[in-house]
Amino acid sequence: MKLIFKLYYLGITGVFIILLCNKIIIDRSQQYLFDHLDEIPNMETALVLGSAKNGKYGGINPYFKYRMEAAAELYHSGKVKKILVSGDNHTKGYDEPTDMANYLVSLGVPRKDIILDYAGFRTLDSVIRAKKVFHCQQLIIVSQKFHNQRAVYAARQYGIDAVGYNARDVQSKSNFTHYREFASKFVMILDIHLFQTKPKFL
C-alpha cells in the first residue's frame, strides 16, 4: 500500500508541475500574441515554424496551409519584408522549408524575400537559429496559438523582441496535437531553464 500511495503522490506532483509549466508559458506570452493584422507592429522578418505539407490521411495538412496563409497575409499587408521558413530537412525526401517556400510563392510572395532554414528540427532550434544564424533581433512568429505561446516565450527568453501572429487553428475529434502540447511546454521549460539545450546545428 505504501508503494501505491508513493506512486500516487508522485503522479499528482508530476501533473502539477506540468500544469504549472504550461501556465507560466501561457501567462508570460499572452500579451505578445495577436489574432488580427492591425494589432501587430511592423517588423523586418516573420519566422514561420515548420509543419509537414501532407496531411495524415492525404491532401494538404491544414496546420501547414493556415500557417502559410497567415505568413502571406503579413507580407502582403506590409507588416514584414522577409519571411524565414524554418523546418525539418533531416532526410533527402523530407523537406519542410522548401515545401513552405514553394507554397508561399504560390500565394504571391516573391522568392527573393523568402529565407530557408533547413535545420529547424525543433521549435527551440528555429528560435535560437533565427537570432544566432540569421541575425534576427525582432520577429513575428507564425503558427497556431498553442504553438506560438511556446515559441514566443522561448524567443523572449533569448532576448528576441518577438510577437506571435496566430494562424487559424485546426479542429479535430482527437486534437492529439493539443494534448501533446502540454508535454511540449513542460519540456521547453526544462530545455531553457534547466538543461540550457542548444540547437542540433548552430
C-alpha atoms as an extended CHARMM CRD file, in Angstrom:
* protein
*
       202  EXT
         1         1  MET       CA              0.0000000000        0.0000000000        0.0000000000  PROA      1               0.0000000000
         2         2  LYS       CA              2.8410000000        2.4110000000        0.8100000000  PROA      2               0.0000000000
         3         3  LEU       CA              4.2580000000        1.9440000000       -2.6780000000  PROA      3               0.0000000000
         4         4  ILE       CA              0.8480000000        2.6450000000       -4.2120000000  PROA      4               0.0000000000
         5         5  PHE       CA              0.4970000000        5.8520000000       -2.1900000000  PROA      5               0.0000000000
         6         6  LYS       CA              4.0160000000        6.9620000000       -3.1720000000  PROA      6               0.0000000000
         7         7  LEU       CA              3.2970000000        6.3600000000       -6.8440000000  PROA      7               0.0000000000
         8         8  TYR       CA              0.0080000000        8.2080000000       -6.4920000000  PROA      8               0.0000000000
         9         9  TYR       CA              1.6370000000       11.2820000000       -4.9410000000  PROA      9               0.0000000000
        10        10  LEU       CA              4.4640000000       11.1950000000       -7.4730000000  PROA      10              0.0000000000
        11        11  GLY       CA              1.8760000000       11.1580000000      -10.2300000000  PROA      11              0.0000000000
        12        12  ILE       CA             -0.0590000000       14.0470000000       -8.6950000000  PROA      12              0.0000000000
        13        13  THR       CA              3.1630000000       16.0280000000       -8.2670000000  PROA      13              0.0000000000
        14        14  GLY       CA              4.1750000000       15.3520000000      -11.8620000000  PROA      14              0.0000000000
        15        15  VAL       CA              0.8320000000       16.5390000000      -13.2110000000  PROA      15              0.0000000000
        16        16  PHE       CA              1.0200000000       19.6760000000      -11.0530000000  PROA      16              0.0000000000
        17        17  ILE       CA              4.5000000000       20.5290000000      -12.3560000000  PROA      17              0.0000000000
        18        18  ILE       CA              3.4440000000       20.0150000000      -15.9730000000  PROA      18              0.0000000000
        19        19  LEU       CA              0.3820000000       22.2240000000      -15.4900000000  PROA      19              0.0000000000
        20        20  LEU       CA              2.4770000000       24.8810000000      -13.7430000000  PROA      20              0.0000000000
        21        21  CYS       CA              4.9700000000       24.9730000000      -16.6280000000  PROA      21              0.0000000000
        22        22  ASN       CA              2.0790000000       25.3540000000      -19.0610000000  PROA      22              0.0000000000
        23        23  LYS       CA              0.6130000000       28.2050000000      -17.0300000000  PROA      23              0.0000000000
        24        24  ILE       CA              3.9560000000       30.0270000000      -16.8930000000  PROA      24              0.0000000000
        25        25  ILE       CA              4.3770000000       29.9060000000      -20.6760000000  PROA      25              0.0000000000
        26        26  ILE       CA              0.7670000000       30.8250000000      -21.4290000000  PROA      26              0.0000000000
        27        27  ASP       CA              0.6840000000       33.7350000000      -18.9530000000  PROA      27              0.0000000000
        28        28  ARG       CA              4.0240000000       35.2210000000      -19.9860000000  PROA      28              0.0000000000
        29        29  SER       CA              3.3500000000       35.0220000000      -23.7230000000  PROA      29              0.0000000000
        30        30  GLN       CA             -0.2650000000       36.1700000000      -23.7160000000  PROA      30              0.0000000000
        31        31  GLN       CA              0.3480000000       39.8870000000      -24.2100000000  PROA      31              0.0000000000
        32        32  TYR       CA              2.5660000000       39.2200000000      -27.2340000000  PROA      32              0.0000000000
        33        33  LEU       CA              0.0960000000       37.1030000000      -29.2440000000  PROA      33              0.0000000000
        34        34  PHE       CA             -2.2190000000       38.5960000000      -31.8660000000  PROA      34              0.0000000000
        35        35  ASP       CA             -5.1230000000       37.3310000000      -33.9470000000  PROA      35              0.0000000000
        36        36  HSD       CA             -5.6010000000       40.4150000000      -36.1220000000  PROA      36              0.0000000000
        37        37  LEU       CA             -3.2040000000       42.0770000000      -38.5460000000  PROA      37              0.0000000000
        38        38  ASP       CA             -3.9870000000       45.6270000000      -37.4870000000  PROA      38              0.0000000000
        39        39  GLU       CA             -2.8040000000       44.8880000000      -33.9310000000  PROA      39              0.0000000000
        40        40  ILE       CA              0.6680000000       43.6540000000      -34.9090000000  PROA      40              0.0000000000
        41        41  PRO       CA              3.6800000000       46.0040000000      -35.0180000000  PROA      41              0.0000000000
        42        42  ASN       CA              5.6890000000       46.1420000000      -38.2330000000  PROA      42              0.0000000000
        43        43  MET       CA              8.9060000000       44.1180000000      -38.1330000000  PROA      43              0.0000000000
        44        44  GLU       CA             11.5440000000       43.1570000000      -40.6650000000  PROA      44              0.0000000000
        45        45  THR       CA             11.0450000000       39.3870000000      -40.5470000000  PROA      45              0.0000000000
        46        46  ALA       CA              8.3930000000       36.7570000000      -39.9450000000  PROA      46              0.0000000000
        47        47  LEU       CA              9.5060000000       33.3490000000      -38.6890000000  PROA      47              0.0000000000
        48        48  VAL       CA              7.1950000000       30.5790000000      -39.8930000000  PROA      48              0.0000000000
        49        49  LEU       CA              7.5100000000       27.3900000000      -37.8680000000  PROA      49              0.0000000000
        50        50  GLY       CA              7.6930000000       24.1440000000      -39.7800000000  PROA      50              0.0000000000
        51        51  SER       CA              4.9890000000       21.6100000000      -40.4070000000  PROA      51              0.0000000000
        52        52  ALA       CA              4.5800000000       18.7010000000      -42.8070000000  PROA      52              0.0000000000
        53        53  LYS       CA              2.8260000000       19.7260000000      -46.0180000000  PROA      53              0.0000000000
        54        54  ASN       CA              0.9200000000       16.4820000000      -46.4690000000  PROA      54              0.0000000000
        55        55  GLY       CA             -1.9240000000       15.5330000000      -44.1700000000  PROA      55              0.0000000000
        56        56  LYS       CA             -2.0730000000       12.2690000000      -42.2920000000  PROA      56              0.0000000000
        57        57  TYR       CA             -4.9070000000       10.9360000000      -44.4300000000  PROA      57              0.0000000000
        58        58  GLY       CA             -3.9240000000       12.5610000000      -47.7080000000  PROA      58              0.0000000000
        59        59  GLY       CA             -4.3570000000       16.0700000000      -49.0420000000  PROA      59              0.0000000000
        60        60  ILE       CA             -2.7190000000       19.1350000000      -47.5830000000  PROA      60              0.0000000000
        61        61  ASN       CA             -2.0890000000       19.4100000000      -43.8550000000  PROA      61              0.0000000000
        62        62  PRO       CA             -4.3630000000       22.2290000000      -42.5720000000  PROA      62              0.0000000000
        63        63  TYR       CA             -1.7770000000       23.3150000000      -39.9720000000  PROA      63              0.0000000000
        64        64  PHE       CA              0.6790000000       23.8570000000      -42.8270000000  PROA      64              0.0000000000
        65        65  LYS       CA             -1.8840000000       25.5900000000      -45.0650000000  PROA      65              0.0000000000
        66        66  TYR       CA             -3.0920000000       28.0380000000      -42.4180000000  PROA      66              0.0000000000
        67        67  ARG       CA              0.4540000000       28.9730000000      -41.3570000000  PROA      67              0.0000000000
        68        68  MET       CA              1.4590000000       29.7500000000      -44.9340000000  PROA      68              0.0000000000
        69        69  GLU       CA             -1.6850000000       31.8100000000      -45.4840000000  PROA      69              0.0000000000
        70        70  ALA       CA             -1.0330000000       33.7880000000      -42.2970000000  PROA      70              0.0000000000
        71        71  ALA       CA              2.5770000000       34.4460000000      -43.3140000000  PROA      71              0.0000000000
        72        72  ALA       CA              1.4830000000       35.5950000000      -46.7690000000  PROA      72              0.0000000000
        73        73  GLU       CA             -1.0340000000       37.9570000000      -45.1380000000  PROA      73              0.0000000000
        74        74  LEU       CA              1.7470000000       39.5270000000      -43.0930000000  PROA      74              0.0000000000
        75        75  TYR       CA              3.8790000000       40.0310000000      -46.1810000000  PROA      75              0.0000000000
        76        76  HSD       CA              1.1590000000       41.4060000000      -48.4540000000  PROA      76              0.0000000000
        77        77  SER       CA             -0.0690000000       43.7870000000      -45.7480000000  PROA      77              0.0000000000
        78        78  GLY       CA              3.4400000000       45.2490000000      -45.3840000000  PROA      78              0.0000000000
        79        79  LYS       CA              3.8870000000       44.0350000000      -41.8210000000  PROA      79              0.0000000000
        80        80  VAL       CA              7.1070000000       42.2220000000      -42.7580000000  PROA      80              0.0000000000
        81        81  LYS       CA              9.6420000000       42.4450000000      -45.5760000000  PROA      81              0.0000000000
        82        82  LYS       CA             11.1650000000       38.9700000000      -45.2820000000  PROA      82              0.0000000000
        83        83  ILE       CA              9.8480000000       35.5430000000      -44.3520000000  PROA      83              0.0000000000
        84        84  LEU       CA             12.1290000000       32.9980000000      -42.6800000000  PROA      84              0.0000000000
        85        85  VAL       CA             10.7470000000       29.4700000000      -43.0630000000  PROA      85              0.0000000000
        86        86  SER       CA             12.2840000000       27.0720000000      -40.5670000000  PROA      86              0.0000000000
        87        87  GLY       CA             11.6620000000       23.3520000000      -40.5790000000  PROA      87              0.0000000000
        88        88  ASP       CA             12.9150000000       19.8060000000      -40.7200000000  PROA      88              0.0000000000
        89        89  ASN       CA             15.0810000000       18.5290000000      -43.5920000000  PROA      89              0.0000000000
        90        90  HSD       CA             16.6880000000       15.5200000000      -41.9330000000  PROA      90              0.0000000000
        91        91  THR       CA             16.3400000000       13.2790000000      -44.9960000000  PROA      91              0.0000000000
        92        92  LYS       CA             16.5170000000       13.8990000000      -48.7270000000  PROA      92              0.0000000000
        93        93  GLY       CA             12.8670000000       13.0340000000      -49.1930000000  PROA      93              0.0000000000
        94        94  TYR       CA             11.5090000000       15.2260000000      -46.3930000000  PROA      94              0.0000000000
        95        95  ASP       CA             11.9720000000       18.9650000000      -46.8330000000  PROA      95              0.0000000000
        96        96  GLU       CA              9.6520000000       21.2390000000      -44.8790000000  PROA      96              0.0000000000
        97        97  PRO       CA             11.4210000000       24.5470000000      -45.6940000000  PROA      97              0.0000000000
        98        98  THR       CA             11.2900000000       24.0290000000      -49.4660000000  PROA      98              0.0000000000
        99        99  ASP       CA              7.6280000000       22.9990000000      -49.2730000000  PROA      99              0.0000000000
       100       100  MET       CA              6.8810000000       26.1350000000      -47.2620000000  PROA      100             0.0000000000
       101       101  ALA       CA              8.7940000000       28.3880000000      -49.6470000000  PROA      101             0.0000000000
       102       102  ASN       CA              7.0870000000       26.9170000000      -52.7110000000  PROA      102             0.0000000000
       103       103  TYR       CA              3.6500000000       27.3450000000      -51.1470000000  PROA      103             0.0000000000
       104       104  LEU       CA              4.3780000000       30.9480000000      -50.2100000000  PROA      104             0.0000000000
       105       105  VAL       CA              5.4420000000       31.6390000000      -53.7880000000  PROA      105             0.0000000000
       106       106  SER       CA              2.1030000000       30.1970000000      -54.9510000000  PROA      106             0.0000000000
       107       107  LEU       CA              0.4530000000       32.7500000000      -52.6420000000  PROA      107             0.0000000000
       108       108  GLY       CA              2.2870000000       35.6150000000      -54.3240000000  PROA      108             0.0000000000
       109       109  VAL       CA              5.3060000000       36.0560000000      -52.0350000000  PROA      109             0.0000000000
       110       110  PRO       CA              8.4530000000       36.7590000000      -54.1120000000  PROA      110             0.0000000000
       111       111  ARG       CA             11.0780000000       34.0240000000      -53.8170000000  PROA      111             0.0000000000
       112       112  LYS       CA             13.7780000000       36.6490000000      -53.1640000000  PROA      112             0.0000000000
       113       113  ASP       CA             12.0740000000       37.6030000000      -49.9010000000  PROA      113             0.0000000000
       114       114  ILE       CA             11.9210000000       34.0590000000      -48.5250000000  PROA      114             0.0000000000
       115       115  ILE       CA             14.8160000000       32.7220000000      -46.4160000000  PROA      115             0.0000000000
       116       116  LEU       CA             15.1290000000       28.9890000000      -45.7760000000  PROA      116             0.0000000000
       117       117  ASP       CA             16.3920000000       27.4200000000      -42.5610000000  PROA      117             0.0000000000
       118       118  TYR       CA             16.8690000000       23.6960000000      -43.1280000000  PROA      118             0.0000000000
       119       119  ALA       CA             17.8100000000       22.8860000000      -39.5250000000  PROA      119             0.0000000000
       120       120  GLY       CA             14.6700000000       23.8950000000      -37.6460000000  PROA      120             0.0000000000
       121       121  PHE       CA             14.2630000000       20.4300000000      -36.1590000000  PROA      121             0.0000000000
       122       122  ARG       CA             12.5360000000       21.7530000000      -33.0440000000  PROA      122             0.0000000000
       123       123  THR       CA             10.8300000000       24.9850000000      -32.0820000000  PROA      123             0.0000000000
       124       124  LEU       CA             13.7490000000       25.8960000000      -29.8300000000  PROA      124             0.0000000000
       125       125  ASP       CA             16.2040000000       25.2840000000      -32.6810000000  PROA      125             0.0000000000
       126       126  SER       CA             14.2120000000       27.5360000000      -35.0140000000  PROA      126             0.0000000000
       127       127  VAL       CA             14.0810000000       30.3690000000      -32.4980000000  PROA      127             0.0000000000
       128       128  ILE       CA             17.7380000000       30.2940000000      -31.4440000000  PROA      128             0.0000000000
       129       129  ARG       CA             18.9610000000       29.9010000000      -35.0300000000  PROA      129             0.0000000000
       130       130  ALA       CA             16.8180000000       32.8580000000      -36.1210000000  PROA      130             0.0000000000
       131       131  LYS       CA             18.8740000000       35.0380000000      -33.8140000000  PROA      131             0.0000000000
       132       132  LYS       CA             22.3380000000       33.4780000000      -33.9480000000  PROA      132             0.0000000000
       133       133  VAL       CA             22.4630000000       32.2960000000      -37.5640000000  PROA      133             0.0000000000
       134       134  PHE       CA             20.1170000000       34.6980000000      -39.3470000000  PROA      134             0.0000000000
       135       135  HSD       CA             20.7490000000       37.6830000000      -37.0040000000  PROA      135             0.0000000000
       136       136  CYS       CA             17.0930000000       38.4610000000      -36.2800000000  PROA      136             0.0000000000
       137       137  GLN       CA             16.6310000000       40.7130000000      -33.2630000000  PROA      137             0.0000000000
       138       138  GLN       CA             12.8870000000       41.1270000000      -33.8790000000  PROA      138             0.0000000000
       139       139  LEU       CA             10.4190000000       38.5180000000      -35.1250000000  PROA      139             0.0000000000
       140       140  ILE       CA              6.7760000000       37.9720000000      -35.8460000000  PROA      140             0.0000000000
       141       141  ILE       CA              6.4080000000       34.2430000000      -35.2440000000  PROA      141             0.0000000000
       142       142  VAL       CA              3.7090000000       32.4820000000      -37.2580000000  PROA      142             0.0000000000
       143       143  SER       CA              1.9760000000       29.3320000000      -36.0950000000  PROA      143             0.0000000000
       144       144  GLN       CA             -1.2110000000       28.2770000000      -34.3290000000  PROA      144             0.0000000000
       145       145  LYS       CA             -1.8100000000       29.9650000000      -30.9800000000  PROA      145             0.0000000000
       146       146  PHE       CA             -0.9520000000       26.9370000000      -28.8170000000  PROA      146             0.0000000000
       147       147  HSD       CA              2.4080000000       26.7060000000      -30.6100000000  PROA      147             0.0000000000
       148       148  ASN       CA              3.0560000000       30.4450000000      -30.6530000000  PROA      148             0.0000000000
       149       149  GLN       CA              2.7380000000       30.5410000000      -26.8660000000  PROA      149             0.0000000000
       150       150  ARG       CA              5.7550000000       28.2980000000      -26.5460000000  PROA      150             0.0000000000
       151       151  ALA       CA              7.7380000000       29.8250000000      -29.3940000000  PROA      151             0.0000000000
       152       152  VAL       CA              7.2760000000       33.4440000000      -28.2920000000  PROA      152             0.0000000000
       153       153  TYR       CA              8.1380000000       32.5420000000      -24.6910000000  PROA      153             0.0000000000
       154       154  ALA       CA             11.3620000000       30.8830000000      -25.8700000000  PROA      154             0.0000000000
       155       155  ALA       CA             12.2720000000       33.7530000000      -28.1860000000  PROA      155             0.0000000000
       156       156  ARG       CA             11.8770000000       36.3670000000      -25.4850000000  PROA      156             0.0000000000
       157       157  GLN       CA             13.9390000000       34.2750000000      -23.0710000000  PROA      157             0.0000000000
       158       158  TYR       CA             16.7610000000       34.5260000000      -25.6070000000  PROA      158             0.0000000000
       159       159  GLY       CA             16.4720000000       38.2870000000      -25.9210000000  PROA      159             0.0000000000
       160       160  ILE       CA             14.4600000000       38.4380000000      -29.1510000000  PROA      160             0.0000000000
       161       161  ASP       CA             11.7680000000       41.0930000000      -29.4100000000  PROA      161             0.0000000000
       162       162  ALA       CA              9.1560000000       38.5930000000      -30.5690000000  PROA      162             0.0000000000
       163       163  VAL       CA              5.4060000000       38.6090000000      -31.0420000000  PROA      163             0.0000000000
       164       164  GLY       CA              3.1700000000       35.9080000000      -32.4500000000  PROA      164             0.0000000000
       165       165  TYR       CA              0.6220000000       36.0430000000      -35.2510000000  PROA      165             0.0000000000
       166       166  ASN       CA             -1.8630000000       33.2580000000      -34.6430000000  PROA      166             0.0000000000
       167       167  ALA       CA             -2.7540000000       31.2640000000      -37.7160000000  PROA      167             0.0000000000
       168       168  ARG       CA             -6.1850000000       29.6870000000      -37.9320000000  PROA      168             0.0000000000
       169       169  ASP       CA             -6.4060000000       26.6540000000      -35.6540000000  PROA      169             0.0000000000
       170       170  VAL       CA             -7.4430000000       23.1650000000      -36.6870000000  PROA      170             0.0000000000
       171       171  GLN       CA            -10.3660000000       21.4050000000      -35.0820000000  PROA      171             0.0000000000
       172       172  SER       CA            -10.4160000000       17.6230000000      -34.9630000000  PROA      172             0.0000000000
       173       173  LYS       CA            -12.1340000000       14.9420000000      -32.9160000000  PROA      173             0.0000000000
       174       174  SER       CA             -8.9560000000       13.7120000000      -31.2450000000  PROA      174             0.0000000000
       175       175  ASN       CA             -6.9770000000       17.0070000000      -31.0170000000  PROA      175             0.0000000000
       176       176  PHE       CA             -3.8940000000       14.9210000000      -30.2370000000  PROA      176             0.0000000000
       177       177  THR       CA             -1.6790000000       17.8410000000      -31.2210000000  PROA      177             0.0000000000
       178       178  HSD       CA             -3.1770000000       19.9920000000      -28.4730000000  PROA      178             0.0000000000
       179       179  TYR       CA             -2.7860000000       17.2680000000      -25.8460000000  PROA      179             0.0000000000
       180       180  ARG       CA              0.8280000000       16.7380000000      -26.8700000000  PROA      180             0.0000000000
       181       181  GLU       CA              1.4140000000       20.4570000000      -26.3890000000  PROA      181             0.0000000000
       182       182  PHE       CA              1.1100000000       20.0530000000      -22.6000000000  PROA      182             0.0000000000
       183       183  ALA       CA              4.2460000000       17.9090000000      -22.6420000000  PROA      183             0.0000000000
       184       184  SER       CA              5.9690000000       20.1920000000      -25.1700000000  PROA      184             0.0000000000
       185       185  LYS       CA              5.5830000000       23.2490000000      -22.9510000000  PROA      185             0.0000000000
       186       186  PHE       CA              6.9250000000       21.3050000000      -19.9760000000  PROA      186             0.0000000000
       187       187  VAL       CA              9.9480000000       20.1750000000      -21.9950000000  PROA      187             0.0000000000
       188       188  MET       CA             10.5160000000       23.7400000000      -23.2100000000  PROA      188             0.0000000000
       189       189  ILE       CA             10.8240000000       24.9660000000      -19.6210000000  PROA      189             0.0000000000
       190       190  LEU       CA             13.3400000000       22.2120000000      -18.8740000000  PROA      190             0.0000000000
       191       191  ASP       CA             15.3190000000       22.9020000000      -22.0620000000  PROA      191             0.0000000000
       192       192  ILE       CA             15.6200000000       26.6340000000      -21.3720000000  PROA      192             0.0000000000
       193       193  HSD       CA             15.9540000000       26.8680000000      -17.6040000000  PROA      193             0.0000000000
       194       194  LEU       CA             17.4440000000       23.5320000000      -16.5590000000  PROA      194             0.0000000000
       195       195  PHE       CA             19.3400000000       21.8920000000      -19.3920000000  PROA      195             0.0000000000
       196       196  GLN       CA             20.1170000000       25.0290000000      -21.4420000000  PROA      196             0.0000000000
       197       197  THR       CA             19.6600000000       22.9190000000      -24.5460000000  PROA      197             0.0000000000
       198       198  LYS       CA             21.4520000000       24.0220000000      -27.7280000000  PROA      198             0.0000000000
       199       199  PRO       CA             20.2210000000       23.5780000000      -31.3010000000  PROA      199             0.0000000000
       200       200  LYS       CA             21.3550000000       20.4430000000      -33.1180000000  PROA      200             0.0000000000
       201       201  PHE       CA             23.1840000000       22.6640000000      -35.6240000000  PROA      201             0.0000000000
       202       202  LEU       CA             24.2940000000       26.2170000000      -34.9730000000  PROA      202             0.0000000000
